[in-house]
Amino acid sequence: MAQSPDVLLDAIFDLARRLGLGDHFFAGDVEANPVGVKADLATNYRKYASLDPSTGKPRGFPTPSRLEVYSARFAEAGYDLLPCHNEPA
């Protein structure tokens, strides 16, 4: 059963308050600003294809190589090289 938007907003604002982030969520009060907040954001589709002004080449993805079968950065941090799936009991 789908929850109403009001119930979900109440849960989000309550969680933010409990995590100490209430200042960013009107002190956890959903009614403090019922019309919301306008944020000037520009959508940048295909950011990876945009040209880097310093090199003139496409930005690509921030990976050490063009294709990563496993993540060396994860390995350096002590994580598994490859993602694994464990069947539930």
C-alpha positions, 0 to 999 in steps of 0.5 A: 500500500502506498503511503501518502506524501504527507506521511513520507514527508513527516518521516523524512523530516523526523529522521532529519531532526533525529540525525541532527540535520533539523536545521536543514529541514526547518527544524523538522517542521514540515509546515514551516515552509509548505511551498518549499524552497526554490533551488537554482539547479541546472540539469546537465545531461551526459556530463561525461561527454562534455569537454574539459576546458583544460584538455579539450577532451571529453570528461569521461568518468573518474576511473583510473582506466577506461574499463574497470572489471574490479575497483583497485580503490576498493581493494586499497580500502580493504573491500572485496575486489569484486562485488559478490552475492550471498544467497539468503539462507 
